[in-house]
Amino acid sequence: MYAVIETGGKQYRVSPGDTIVVETLAGDAGAAVEFDKVLAIGKDDGELVVGKDVAGAKVKGSIKGHDRAPKILVFKFKRKKQYKKTIGHRQNQTSVTIAEILA
């Protein structure tokens, strides 16, 4: 069984036991987290449930830890003006282990 969930403006395909990296979530390591925005559920017999049929579905998991993504360098440049600027950015992220899918 798998589910397609939405969190942080992105969609993830998850199954029980999976570990996913999402945008920062509130909570400490070990805290329970619940995703109630479930877009689709794929069952073991090959059936796919989407739309209003997944209205009450939830995906439960636990926060594994918080981390930061690798650094991305942003380089700004304007020709003929002697303007150069380098900026680095690291996005905060949270690792979540999926426990169960409630459909």
Secondary structure, DSSP 4 states (H G I P E B T S, - for coil): -EEEEEETTEEEEE-TT-EEEEE--SS-TT-EEEE--EEEEE-TTS-EEEGGGGTT-EEEEEEEEEEEPPPEEEEEEETTTTEEEEEEE--EEEEEEEEEEE-
